[in-house]
Amino acid sequence: MITCYVNYKIDPDKLEEFEAYAKMWIPLVNKFGGQHNGYFLPHEGANNVAVALFSFNSLASYEQYRTDSMNDPDCIKAYEYAKETKCIVSYERNFMRPVFGE
């Protein structure tokens, strides 16, 4: 299993737009075989940082999701929404493997 950790820099004046974007993606990741663990929006501290965490069985499964999402109408709609609203300033993705207790 791999978990994708996405660290977003967002426009704090467009928090509602970013939240709408986040709500679009959660079911899409699940639709393509992943498990979305949620978006985490600013509450205390920095007002321009948000995080998303979602997992796939393997990096190959994640790559297939990326390929398939490029042709999915709902994914394209979500990408376009973020582009139009400019709620995302930048982001970076990192991949991690979870460690569970015994």
Secondary structure, 3 states (H helix, E strand, C coil): CEEEEEEEEECHHHHHHHHHHHHHHHHHHHHCCCEEEEEECCCCCCCCEEEEEEEECCHHHHHHHHHHHCCCHHHHHHHHHHHHHCCEEEEEEEEECCCCCC
